[in-house]
Amino acid sequence: MIELRYFIRIIILQLILCIYVFAGDTADYLTTKEYTGLTIKPDKTYTKRVLVEKKILSYKGKKELSEFKVFYDSRYEKVRLVDAYTEKPDGSIVRTGKNVIKELDSPYESGMMEFAVSRMLLIPFLGVEVGDTVHLEFIKENSSGRDIFDSYVFAGTEKAMEKIYKIEYPESMELKVSESNFGKGLKKTKEKPDNRWILTYSSKEILPYKPEQSMPLPERIFPTVYISTYKGVEKYGEAIYSKYFKNINSEHQSIVNLCDKLLAGSKNEQESLNRIKRYFSEEFLYMPQDDLFKFQPRDFSEIIDSGYGTPVEAYTIFDGLMKRLGIESSILVAGDEEHNLKRDLKNGNILPFSYLISKINLTGEVYYVDILNEFYNMDESEFDKKIAMILGEKVRFEKINCKTKNTRDIFYSVKIDQDGNAAVHKENNYSGGMASLIRSKYKYMTEYDLKKDYEKLMSAISIFARPTSDLKIELGENTTISYDYIQENYAATDGEFMYFDLDASLAPYILELDPGERELDFESTEDFKFRRQYEIKCPENYQFLLMPKTLKYHGKVFGVQRKVEVLNGNLMINDVINYRNGIVKKEKYEKFYETYLKLSHPGNTRVLLRKMVEK
């Protein structure tokens, strides 16, 4: 399922990048020293030395630092533990014995068969108490000889007294080194003993940051060093193409046989493409792959016969099928937000580009196809409006522009009686990435779970809401959920007056921090259109006295448009909210927050009716 796929992809990526993780969130301790040293050899093999010292400040910190986990690829990486011990406040040392250290399979690769290559070194610190300092030092040796990318962020959610990042590499090596968000307090030295360069970055007394709602990734706002043996992001893309997609053999017998099997009786190219997508999304079992260069693809016959493989393997077969059919296609690596692209290209940051999709030209119509996701229809993608690399001899960048946009439309029909009770019909229509989320939730839901879900939905509306129809779900190209219910006390009465509030605010976000609390930029990664329509019929002998006003607002990361009118005695409200990718700088957050308050004002949801006086 889609949620599991992206969860695994993100978790594994974090493990690869961070080298080690703790059993919990980093909090309630002090980093007294953190050192990472990378020594690269001419053949691109390397060693990474990591030294960590952390002082426990609370019971929670004690629980979090009771063990460390070091992950490594068992095929070409070895981990050597240099030292692990606890220093007590009186200076005494309690070392971690070899007999308590465990080597285990990575829990994140369970069920991945021959692709389960990661191992985990579990290092416990026994008997730690508040006030103790844990020390860990290990060396990881990597013999893969592949191109290298690494990054180091001089920031954290706990205070650090000292952080050091050191890179040592041959003079003859073309190593791209980029520095981002550098400022005062960060020291850099460059030495050249013998025939090698040594770069050392260090900083002291680094204050912690508090994670905030919708903050950018830490590397986008805090001092970060990027190193890479690729000459740029473009070269990374060209390497992917050269290694996997340059010499696809569409005449391979396994490709020919699969093509004949899938397309027997197909009437046209559109039907053929639909069949191929269904094969990959419903019959092919994929293995999550956080690094596109992690595995060498197997032979086509082995992949097809096994019925499973990595995304790279799946797309090599897909590319072969497209070539076999004579359909113009490209393989893309998605996807960075447009507002981050320039900076990532400058820094050589390849991290955002890790997910494969395909671009198809079918009878003059362009489709972006995610072949491994069964919940996306043709030309639907979570990467719509994001930047992708088109793989080839020369990489090009383009914004993905799906015809099927990410939208959600809601229609309310509300009929209020004399007592303030309402009969409501609600219909939700979804398309694009929004539709895929609904399909993934409901496609395999049991009748029992569906019933419970409907009960939760009613409870979320009001304790006075009770259904008057079944929950109707359509999961086709037009994904729709609709239902009817009675809501008692929908409107409150006070003498000759009756009033109620609309179900939702005009504000597109719920901002948790006011300008005085906000310390970091606000980033919107959403890009979709939300439309909402109300048709409200008031009781006989009542008229609308006060209602929300028509308004229009256009901002950097969202736009709002509302039209309000009374037609044939019914209140008609049409809202359109456009979410857009972008950054609201901290300096402009106050104005952004003021707009949020204005849109959240009760006057934008309150409706007041008055009983007409009989003449």
C-alpha positions as CSV (number, residue, x, y, z in Angstrom):
1,M,0.0,0.0,0.0
2,I,1.1,3.6,-0.6
3,E,1.4,4.6,3.0
4,L,3.7,1.6,3.8
5,R,5.8,2.2,0.7
6,Y,6.6,5.8,1.5
7,F,7.0,5.1,5.2
8,I,9.6,2.4,4.5
9,R,11.3,4.6,1.9
10,I,11.6,7.6,4.3
11,I,12.7,5.4,7.3
12,I,15.4,3.6,5.4
13,L,16.7,6.9,3.8
14,Q,17.1,8.4,7.3
15,L,19.0,5.4,8.5
16,I,21.4,5.5,5.6
17,L,22.1,9.2,6.0
18,C,22.3,9.5,9.7
19,I,24.6,6.5,10.2
20,Y,23.1,5.9,13.7
21,V,19.7,6.4,15.3
22,F,18.6,6.4,18.9
23,A,15.7,4.5,20.4
24,G,13.4,7.5,20.5
25,D,13.3,11.2,19.8
26,T,16.4,13.3,20.6
27,A,15.6,15.2,23.8
28,D,16.6,15.6,27.4
29,Y,20.3,15.2,27.0
30,L,23.3,17.3,26.0
31,T,25.8,16.5,23.2
32,T,29.2,17.2,24.6
33,K,31.0,16.1,21.5
34,E,30.1,14.8,18.0
35,Y,32.8,14.0,15.5
36,T,32.3,12.5,12.0
37,G,35.4,11.9,9.9
38,L,35.3,10.7,6.3
39,T,38.5,9.3,4.6
40,I,38.1,8.7,0.9
41,K,40.6,6.6,-1.1
42,P,41.4,7.1,-4.9
43,D,39.1,4.1,-5.8
44,K,36.2,5.7,-3.9
45,T,36.3,3.2,-1.1
46,Y,36.2,5.0,2.3
47,T,36.0,4.8,6.0
48,K,33.8,6.8,8.3
49,R,34.7,7.3,11.9
50,V,32.0,8.5,14.3
51,L,32.5,9.6,17.8
52,V,29.5,10.6,20.0
53,E,29.4,11.8,23.6
54,K,26.1,12.6,25.2
55,K,25.3,13.6,28.8
56,I,21.9,12.4,30.2
57,L,19.9,15.1,31.8
58,S,16.5,13.4,32.6
59,Y,14.8,10.1,32.9
60,K,13.5,10.4,29.4
61,G,17.1,11.0,28.2
62,K,18.2,7.9,30.1
63,K,15.6,5.8,28.3
64,E,16.6,7.2,24.9
65,L,20.3,6.7,25.3
66,S,20.2,3.2,26.8
67,E,21.1,1.8,23.4
68,F,22.5,2.8,20.0
69,K,21.9,1.2,16.7
70,V,24.4,1.3,13.8
71,F,23.1,0.2,10.4
72,Y,25.3,-1.1,7.6
73,D,25.1,-2.9,4.3
74,S,26.4,-6.4,4.9
75,R,27.6,-6.8,1.3
76,Y,30.3,-4.2,1.3
77,E,30.3,-2.5,4.7
78,K,32.0,-3.6,7.9
79,V,31.5,-1.9,11.3
80,R,34.3,-2.0,13.9
81,L,33.4,-0.9,17.4
82,V,36.3,1.2,18.8
83,D,34.8,1.9,22.2
84,A,31.5,2.1,24.1
85,Y,31.3,3.0,27.8
86,T,29.4,5.0,30.4
87,E,31.2,7.7,32.4
88,K,29.7,8.2,35.9
89,P,29.7,11.7,37.6
90,D,32.5,10.6,39.8
91,G,34.7,9.8,36.8
92,S,34.4,6.0,37.0
93,I,34.0,4.0,33.7
94,V,31.5,1.2,32.9
95,R,32.4,-0.4,29.6
96,T,29.9,-2.2,27.4
97,G,31.0,-5.8,27.1
98,K,31.3,-7.5,23.8
99,N,29.0,-10.3,25.1
100,V,26.0,-7.9,25.2
101,I,26.4,-6.4,21.7
102,K,24.2,-8.0,19.1
103,E,24.3,-8.1,15.4
104,L,20.8,-8.4,13.9
105,D,19.0,-8.2,10.6
106,S,17.5,-4.7,10.0
107,P,13.9,-4.8,11.0
108,Y,13.1,-2.4,8.1
109,E,13.9,-5.0,5.5
110,S,11.8,-7.9,6.9
111,G,10.3,-10.0,4.1
112,M,12.6,-8.5,1.3
113,M,14.2,-11.9,0.5
114,E,17.5,-11.4,-1.3
115,F,17.1,-7.7,-1.1
116,A,17.4,-7.8,2.7
117,V,21.0,-6.8,2.9
118,S,21.1,-4.4,5.8
119,R,22.4,-5.4,9.3
120,M,22.2,-3.6,12.6
121,L,24.7,-3.5,15.4
122,L,22.8,-3.0,18.7
123,I,25.0,-1.5,21.4
124,P,23.4,-1.3,24.9
125,F,24.6,0.9,27.7
126,L,23.6,-0.9,30.8
127,G,22.8,0.8,34.1
128,V,22.9,4.3,32.8
129,E,21.5,7.0,35.1
130,V,20.7,10.7,35.0
131,G,24.0,12.6,35.1
132,D,26.0,9.9,33.2
133,T,27.7,10.5,29.9
134,V,27.6,7.8,27.2
135,H,30.6,7.5,24.8
136,L,30.4,5.7,21.5
137,E,33.1,5.4,18.8
138,F,33.0,3.2,15.8
139,I,34.5,2.9,12.3
140,K,32.5,1.9,9.2
141,E,34.5,0.7,6.2
142,N,32.8,0.8,2.8
143,S,34.4,-1.2,-0.1
144,S,31.7,-0.6,-2.8
145,G,33.7,1.8,-4.8
146,R,30.5,3.6,-5.9
147,D,30.2,7.3,-6.2
148,I,29.8,9.1,-2.9
149,F,27.4,11.6,-1.5
150,D,27.3,12.7,2.1
151,S,25.9,15.7,4.0
152,Y,26.3,17.0,7.5
153,V,24.0,19.5,9.3
154,F,25.3,21.7,12.1
155,A,22.1,21.7,14.0
156,G,20.0,19.5,16.3
157,T,17.1,19.4,18.7
158,E,19.5,19.2,21.6
159,K,22.3,21.6,22.5
160,A,25.7,20.5,21.3
161,M,28.9,21.8,22.9
162,E,31.0,20.8,19.9
163,K,30.5,19.3,16.4
164,I,33.2,18.4,13.9
165,Y,32.9,17.2,10.4
166,K,36.2,16.2,8.6
167,I,36.8,15.1,5.0
168,E,40.1,13.7,3.8
169,Y,40.5,12.9,0.1
170,P,43.2,12.5,-2.6
171,E,44.5,15.6,-4.3
172,S,43.7,14.0,-7.7
173,M,40.0,13.5,-6.8
174,E,37.4,15.9,-8.1
175,L,35.2,16.2,-5.0
176,K,32.4,18.6,-5.1
177,V,32.1,20.4,-1.7
178,S,29.3,22.8,-1.1
179,E,28.4,24.9,2.0
180,S,24.9,26.1,2.6
181,N,23.5,28.6,5.2
182,F,26.9,29.3,6.7
183,G,27.2,32.1,9.2
184,K,29.1,33.1,12.3
185,G,30.3,30.5,14.7
186,L,31.3,27.9,12.1
187,K,35.0,27.4,11.6
188,K,36.6,25.9,8.5
189,T,40.2,24.8,7.8
190,K,41.8,23.4,4.7
191,E,45.2,21.6,4.7
192,K,47.2,19.7,2.2
193,P,49.7,17.3,3.7
194,D,51.3,15.1,1.1
195,N,49.0,14.4,-1.8
196,R,45.7,14.8,-0.1
197,W,43.3,17.5,1.1
198,I,41.9,17.7,4.6
199,L,38.8,19.8,5.2
200,T,37.6,20.3,8.7
201,Y,34.4,22.1,9.8
202,S,33.7,22.7,13.4
203,S,31.3,24.7,15.6
204,K,30.9,25.1,19.4
205,E,27.9,25.7,21.6
206,I,25.2,25.0,19.0
207,L,21.9,25.9,20.4
208,P,19.0,23.5,19.8
209,Y,16.1,24.2,17.6
210,K,12.5,23.3,18.4
211,P,10.7,21.5,15.6
212,E,7.9,23.7,14.3
213,Q,4.8,23.0,12.2
214,S,5.6,23.0,8.4
215,M,9.2,24.0,8.9
216,P,11.6,23.4,6.0
217,L,14.0,20.4,6.2
218,P,16.9,21.3,8.6
219,E,19.5,21.2,5.8
220,R,17.6,24.0,4.0
221,I,17.9,26.4,6.9
222,F,20.8,25.5,9.1
223,P,24.6,25.3,8.2
224,T,25.1,22.2,6.1
225,V,28.1,20.7,4.2
226,Y,27.5,18.6,1.1
227,I,30.2,16.4,-0.5
228,S,29.9,14.4,-3.7
229,T,32.0,12.6,-6.2
230,Y,29.3,13.5,-8.8
231,K,30.0,16.8,-10.5
232,G,26.4,17.8,-10.0
233,V,22.8,16.6,-9.8
234,E,22.8,16.3,-13.6
235,K,25.7,13.9,-13.5
236,Y,23.9,11.8,-10.9
237,G,20.9,11.5,-13.3
238,E,23.1,10.7,-16.3
239,A,24.8,7.9,-14.3
240,I,21.4,6.4,-13.5
241,Y,20.5,6.4,-17.2
242,S,23.9,5.0,-18.3
243,K,23.9,2.2,-15.8
244,Y,20.2,1.0,-16.1
245,F,18.3,2.5,-19.1
246,K,20.8,3.2,-21.9
247,N,20.9,-0.2,-23.4
248,I,17.5,-1.7,-22.8
249,N,16.9,-4.7,-25.0
250,S,13.3,-4.7,-26.1
251,E,14.0,-7.9,-28.2
252,H,14.9,-9.9,-25.1
253,Q,12.8,-13.1,-25.2
254,S,11.3,-12.5,-21.8
255,I,10.2,-9.0,-22.8
256,V,8.7,-10.4,-26.0
257,N,6.9,-13.2,-24.1
258,L,5.5,-10.8,-21.4
259,C,4.3,-8.4,-24.1
260,D,2.5,-11.2,-25.9
261,K,0.9,-12.4,-22.7
262,L,-0.3,-9.0,-21.4
263,L,-1.5,-7.7,-24.6
264,A,-3.3,-10.6,-26.2
265,G,-6.5,-9.3,-27.7
266,S,-5.8,-5.7,-26.8
267,K,-7.7,-3.3,-29.1
268,N,-5.5,-0.2,-29.0
269,E,-2.5,1.4,-27.4
270,Q,-4.5,2.9,-24.5
271,E,-5.8,-0.5,-23.5
272,S,-2.3,-2.0,-23.8
273,L,-0.9,0.7,-21.5
274,N,-3.7,0.1,-19.0
275,R,-3.0,-3.6,-18.9
276,I,0.8,-3.1,-18.5
277,K,0.2,-0.6,-15.6
278,R,-2.2,-3.1,-13.9
279,Y,0.5,-5.8,-14.2
280,F,3.1,-3.7,-12.4
281,S,0.8,-2.2,-9.8
282,E,-1.3,-5.3,-8.9
283,E,0.7,-8.4,-9.8
284,F,4.4,-7.3,-9.4
285,L,5.7,-7.2,-5.8
286,Y,8.1,-4.4,-5.4
287,M,11.0,-4.2,-2.9
288,P,11.6,-0.7,-1.4
289,Q,14.8,0.8,-2.7
290,D,16.1,4.0,-0.9
291,D,19.2,4.2,-3.1
292,L,18.8,3.8,-6.8
293,F,22.3,2.4,-7.1
294,K,21.9,-0.1,-4.3
295,F,21.2,-3.2,-6.4
296,Q,22.4,-4.4,-9.7
297,P,19.3,-5.3,-11.7
298,R,18.9,-9.0,-12.4
299,D,18.3,-10.5,-15.9
300,F,14.9,-9.8,-17.4
301,S,14.0,-13.4,-17.3
302,E,14.8,-13.8,-13.6
303,I,12.8,-10.6,-12.7
304,I,9.7,-11.6,-14.7
305,D,9.8,-15.2,-13.5
306,S,10.1,-14.3,-9.9
307,G,7.3,-11.7,-10.0
308,Y,9.1,-9.3,-7.7
309,G,11.9,-6.8,-7.8
310,T,13.1,-3.3,-7.1
311,P,11.6,-0.2,-8.6
312,V,14.7,0.1,-10.9
313,E,14.1,-3.5,-12.1
314,A,10.4,-2.8,-12.7
315,Y,11.1,0.3,-14.7
316,T,13.7,-1.4,-16.9
317,I,11.1,-4.0,-17.9
318,F,8.5,-1.2,-18.4
319,D,10.9,0.7,-20.6
320,G,11.6,-2.5,-22.6
321,L,7.8,-3.0,-23.1
322,M,7.4,0.6,-24.3
323,K,10.2,0.2,-26.8
324,R,8.7,-3.1,-27.9
325,L,5.4,-1.4,-28.6
326,G,7.0,1.6,-30.2
327,I,5.5,4.0,-27.6
328,E,7.6,7.1,-27.0
329,S,8.5,7.1,-23.3
330,S,11.0,8.5,-20.8
331,I,12.0,7.5,-17.3
332,L,12.0,10.4,-14.8
333,V,13.4,10.7,-11.3
334,A,11.2,12.9,-9.2
335,G,10.9,15.3,-7.4
336,D,12.0,18.5,-5.8
337,E,9.7,21.5,-5.1
338,E,10.4,24.2,-7.6
339,H,11.3,26.7,-5.0
340,N,14.1,24.4,-3.7
341,L,15.5,23.4,-7.1
342,K,18.0,26.2,-7.6
343,R,19.6,25.7,-4.2
344,D,19.8,21.9,-4.5
345,L,21.4,22.2,-7.9
346,K,24.0,24.6,-6.6
347,N,24.8,22.3,-3.6
348,G,24.7,19.1,-5.7
349,N,22.0,17.8,-3.3
350,I,20.7,14.5,-4.9
351,L,18.6,13.6,-1.9
352,P,15.2,14.9,-3.2
353,F,15.6,12.8,-6.4
354,S,15.0,9.2,-5.5
355,Y,11.6,8.2,-7.0
356,L,11.1,6.8,-10.5
357,I,8.0,7.5,-12.6
358,S,7.4,7.4,-16.4
359,K,6.4,9.9,-19.0
360,I,4.4,8.5,-21.9
361,N,3.5,10.1,-25.2
362,L,0.4,8.2,-26.4
363,T,-1.1,9.4,-29.7
364,G,0.0,13.0,-29.0
365,E,-1.2,13.0,-25.4
366,V,1.4,13.1,-22.5
367,Y,0.8,11.0,-19.4
368,Y,2.9,10.7,-16.2
369,V,2.6,7.2,-15.0
370,D,3.5,5.7,-11.6
371,I,3.5,2.0,-12.5
372,L,4.0,0.6,-9.0
373,N,1.1,2.4,-7.3
374,E,-2.2,0.6,-7.8
375,F,-4.1,3.5,-6.3
376,Y,-3.1,6.0,-9.0
377,N,-4.9,6.0,-12.3
378,M,-3.2,7.0,-15.5
379,D,-1.7,10.5,-15.3
380,E,-2.1,10.8,-11.5
381,S,0.9,11.4,-9.4
382,E,1.8,12.8,-5.9
383,F,4.6,14.6,-7.7
384,D,2.4,16.8,-9.9
385,K,3.8,20.3,-10.0
386,K,7.2,19.1,-8.7
387,I,10.5,19.0,-10.6
388,A,11.8,15.8,-12.1
389,M,14.9,14.8,-14.0
390,I,14.3,13.3,-17.4
391,L,17.0,10.6,-17.8
392,G,19.1,10.5,-20.9
393,E,22.6,11.2,-22.2
394,K,22.0,14.7,-21.1
395,V,19.6,15.2,-18.2
396,R,16.8,17.7,-18.4
397,F,14.6,19.1,-15.7
398,E,10.9,19.8,-16.1
399,K,7.9,20.4,-13.9
400,I,5.5,17.4,-13.9
401,N,2.2,18.6,-15.3
402,C,-0.5,15.9,-15.0
403,K,-3.7,16.5,-16.7
404,T,-5.5,15.0,-13.8
405,K,-5.0,17.6,-11.0
406,N,-5.0,17.1,-7.3
407,T,-8.4,18.3,-6.3
408,R,-11.1,17.9,-3.6
409,D,-14.7,19.1,-4.1
410,I,-17.3,19.1,-1.4
411,F,-21.0,19.8,-1.9
412,Y,-23.4,20.4,1.0
413,S,-27.1,20.5,0.7
414,V,-28.7,21.6,4.0
415,K,-32.3,21.9,4.8
416,I,-33.1,23.4,8.2
417,D,-36.5,22.9,9.9
418,Q,-38.3,25.2,12.4
419,D,-36.6,23.5,15.4
420,G,-33.1,24.1,14.0
421,N,-32.6,20.5,13.0
422,A,-31.1,19.9,9.5
423,A,-31.2,17.2,6.9
424,V,-27.8,17.2,5.2
425,H,-26.5,15.6,2.0
426,K,-22.7,15.7,1.7
427,E,-20.8,14.6,-1.4
428,N,-17.0,14.5,-1.6
429,N,-15.3,14.2,-5.0
430,Y,-11.6,13.6,-5.4
431,S,-9.1,13.5,-8.2
432,G,-5.3,13.0,-8.6
433,G,-3.3,12.4,-5.5
434,M,-6.3,13.2,-3.3
435,A,-8.2,10.3,-5.0
436,S,-5.4,7.9,-4.5
437,L,-5.5,8.4,-0.7
438,I,-9.2,7.6,-0.7
439,R,-8.7,4.5,-2.9
440,S,-5.9,3.2,-0.7
441,K,-8.1,3.7,2.4
442,Y,-11.3,2.0,1.2
443,K,-10.4,-0.5,-1.6
444,Y,-9.6,-3.4,0.8
445,M,-11.7,-2.2,3.8
446,T,-14.0,-4.9,5.2
447,E,-17.7,-4.4,5.8
448,Y,-17.1,-4.3,9.5
449,D,-14.3,-1.7,9.3
450,L,-16.5,0.3,6.8
451,K,-19.3,0.4,9.4
452,K,-16.9,1.5,12.1
453,D,-15.4,4.2,9.8
454,Y,-18.9,5.5,9.1
455,E,-19.6,5.7,12.8
456,K,-16.4,7.7,13.4
457,L,-17.4,10.0,10.6
458,M,-20.7,10.7,12.2
459,S,-19.1,11.3,15.6
460,A,-16.7,13.7,14.0
461,I,-19.6,15.8,12.6
462,S,-21.5,16.0,15.8
463,I,-22.8,14.0,18.7
464,F,-26.2,14.9,17.4
465,A,-25.6,13.5,13.9
466,R,-27.2,10.2,12.8
467,P,-27.0,8.7,9.3
468,T,-30.1,8.4,7.1
469,S,-28.3,6.6,4.2
470,D,-25.6,4.1,3.6
471,L,-22.1,5.3,3.0
472,K,-21.8,5.4,-0.8
473,I,-18.2,5.0,-2.2
474,E,-17.1,5.1,-5.8
475,L,-13.4,4.3,-6.3
476,G,-13.2,4.7,-10.1
477,E,-11.7,7.4,-12.1
478,N,-14.0,9.8,-10.4
479,T,-13.6,8.9,-6.7
480,T,-16.7,9.9,-4.7
481,I,-17.9,9.5,-1.1
482,S,-21.5,10.6,-0.3
483,Y,-23.9,10.2,2.5
484,D,-27.0,11.7,4.1
485,Y,-27.6,12.4,7.8
486,I,-29.9,14.3,10.2
487,Q,-28.1,16.7,12.6
488,E,-30.2,17.8,15.5
489,N,-29.5,21.3,16.9
490,Y,-27.7,22.2,13.7
491,A,-29.0,25.8,14.3
492,A,-29.6,27.4,17.7
493,T,-32.8,29.4,18.3
494,D,-33.1,32.5,20.4
495,G,-36.5,34.0,20.3
496,E,-37.1,35.2,16.7
497,F,-33.5,34.5,15.7
498,M,-31.8,31.4,14.5
499,Y,-28.1,31.0,13.9
500,F,-25.5,28.4,13.0
501,D,-21.9,28.1,11.8
502,L,-20.6,26.6,8.6
503,D,-18.7,23.4,9.0
504,A,-15.3,24.6,8.0
505,S,-13.1,27.7,8.2
506,L,-11.8,29.6,5.2
507,A,-8.3,29.5,6.5
508,P,-6.3,26.8,4.5
509,Y,-4.0,26.0,7.4
510,I,-4.3,25.8,11.2
511,L,-1.3,27.7,12.4
512,E,-0.1,26.5,15.8
513,L,2.3,29.3,16.5
514,D,1.8,33.0,16.7
515,P,4.5,35.4,15.3
516,G,6.0,35.8,18.8
517,E,6.6,32.0,19.0
518,R,7.6,31.3,15.5
519,E,11.4,31.0,15.0
520,L,11.7,29.3,11.6
521,D,10.4,29.7,8.1
522,F,7.0,28.2,7.1
523,E,7.0,25.9,4.1
524,S,4.0,24.7,2.2
525,T,4.5,21.5,0.3
526,E,0.9,21.2,-0.8
527,D,-0.3,22.0,-4.3
528,F,-3.9,21.3,-5.0
529,K,-7.3,22.9,-5.4
530,F,-10.1,22.6,-2.8
531,R,-13.6,23.6,-3.8
532,R,-16.6,23.7,-1.4
533,Q,-20.2,24.5,-2.1
534,Y,-23.1,25.1,0.3
535,E,-26.8,25.2,-0.7
536,I,-28.7,26.0,2.5
537,K,-32.5,26.2,2.7
538,C,-33.8,28.0,5.7
539,P,-37.2,27.2,7.4
540,E,-40.4,28.8,6.1
541,N,-41.0,32.3,7.4
542,Y,-37.3,32.9,8.1
543,Q,-35.0,35.1,6.1
544,F,-31.2,35.4,6.1
545,L,-30.2,38.5,8.1
546,L,-26.4,38.1,8.4
547,M,-24.1,35.9,6.4
548,P,-20.5,35.6,5.4
549,K,-19.3,38.1,2.8
550,T,-17.9,37.6,-0.7
551,L,-14.1,37.9,-0.6
552,K,-11.0,37.2,-2.6
553,Y,-7.4,36.8,-1.4
554,H,-4.2,35.9,-3.3
555,G,-1.0,35.0,-1.4
556,K,2.3,33.3,-2.0
557,V,1.4,29.8,-0.7
558,F,-2.4,29.9,-1.1
559,G,-5.3,31.8,-2.6
560,V,-9.0,32.0,-1.4
561,Q,-12.1,33.1,-3.3
562,R,-15.6,33.1,-1.9
563,K,-18.9,34.0,-3.6
564,V,-22.0,34.4,-1.5
565,E,-25.5,35.0,-2.8
566,V,-29.2,34.2,-2.0
567,L,-31.0,32.5,-4.9
568,N,-34.7,31.6,-4.6
569,G,-34.5,31.9,-0.9
570,N,-31.5,29.6,-0.6
571,L,-28.1,30.6,0.7
572,M,-25.4,29.7,-1.9
573,I,-21.8,29.8,-0.9
574,N,-19.0,28.8,-3.2
575,D,-15.4,28.6,-1.9
576,V,-12.2,27.9,-3.8
577,I,-8.9,27.5,-2.0
578,N,-5.7,27.0,-4.0
579,Y,-2.8,25.5,-2.1
580,R,0.6,26.2,-3.5
581,N,4.2,25.1,-2.8
582,G,6.4,27.9,-1.4
583,I,8.2,29.4,1.6
584,V,6.9,32.1,3.9
585,K,10.0,33.7,5.4
586,K,10.1,34.2,9.2
587,E,10.2,38.0,8.6
588,K,6.9,37.8,6.7
589,Y,5.2,35.3,9.0
590,E,3.4,38.0,11.0
591,K,1.5,39.3,8.0
592,F,0.8,35.7,7.0
593,Y,-0.6,35.0,10.5
594,E,-2.7,38.1,10.3
595,T,-4.3,36.9,7.1
596,Y,-4.9,33.5,8.8
597,L,-6.7,35.3,11.7
598,K,-8.9,37.3,9.3
599,L,-9.9,34.2,7.4
600,S,-10.5,32.3,10.6
601,H,-12.8,35.0,12.0
602,P,-16.2,33.8,13.1
603,G,-17.8,36.3,10.7
604,N,-16.7,34.0,7.9
605,T,-18.7,31.0,9.2
606,R,-21.6,32.5,11.2
607,V,-25.1,32.7,9.6
608,L,-28.0,34.5,11.3
609,L,-31.6,34.1,10.4
610,R,-34.6,36.1,11.6
611,K,-38.3,35.0,11.6
612,M,-40.4,37.2,9.5
613,V,-43.2,39.1,11.2
614,E,-46.6,38.1,9.9
615,K,-48.6,41.0,8.5
